[in-house]
């Protein structure tokens, strides 16, 4: 079932306020009692303010969108390095060193077991996607058509996102790949 953009914007709440009361910093620990501690990890790349949280007692790592958009039906990742490809790759590498026993994804559930292989696969598929974008744009492919093709690949797995937005995000990924075309230090050997 496809989602569509609404025809009209709903009326705003009469007294809606959103206030930031705490800004979490890299390395900060949130003590919740009974030995439950969540450590904050700055994991920029998807966005500049992306964080991940590791619950130290049981080893649950909450990723948000730090590993991109995982599509379990096709066991594949749509990388989401919208803010920065180098920071996205560094964040994935950093998270892979934590040895989490469980990964809570921003979309599509929880991955049980050692998260290293899952995060390594996310980084590998990010490399493959980046290299494909470079190869195809270097050969003269139209960016708009390439983005539309990639959006069609993602769309069946992202029912919550309108196609036009997915396509715009694909264009942004191409732009980020082109911006970092000469980087040779993005992916471990």
DABEL-V957310 format. One record per pair of residues at least 24 apart in sequence whose ideal C-beta (glycine too) atoms are under 7 Angstrom apart, sorted by the first residue. I is the first residue (numbers start at 1). J is the second residue. If there is no record, write none. Layout:
BEGIN
I/J + I/J
END
This chain:
BEGIN
1/159 + 2/159 + 3/159 + 3/160 + 3/161 + 3/162 + 4/162 + 5/162 + 24/51 + 41/94 + 41/95 + 43/91 + 43/95 + 44/83 + 44/84 + 44/87 + 44/91 + 45/81 + 45/83 + 45/84 + 45/87 + 45/88 + 45/91 + 46/80 + 46/81 + 46/82 + 46/83 + 46/88 + 47/82 + 47/83 + 48/83 + 52/95 + 54/98 + 54/100 + 58/101 + 59/100 + 59/101 + 59/102 + 60/100 + 60/102 + 60/104 + 61/95 + 61/98 + 61/100 + 61/102 + 61/103 + 61/104 + 61/115 + 62/104 + 63/95 + 63/103 + 63/104 + 63/105 + 63/106 + 64/106 + 65/106 + 66/91 + 66/92 + 66/95 + 67/92 + 67/119 + 67/122 + 68/122 + 68/126 + 69/107 + 69/158 + 70/105 + 70/107 + 70/108 + 71/157 + 72/108 + 73/157 + 74/157 + 76/125 + 77/122 + 77/125 + 78/154 + 79/125 + 79/126 + 79/129 + 79/173 + 81/126 + 81/173 + 81/176 + 82/169 + 82/172 + 85/130 + 85/176 + 85/177 + 85/180 + 85/186 + 86/180 + 86/183 + 86/186 + 88/126 + 89/123 + 89/126 + 89/186 + 89/187 + 92/119 + 92/122 + 92/123 + 92/126 + 93/123 + 93/188 + 95/119 + 96/120 + 123/187 + 127/187 + 130/177 + 133/173 + 133/174 + 133/177 + 134/177 + 134/181 + 137/174 + 137/178 + 143/171 + 143/174 + 146/174 + 147/171 + 147/174
END
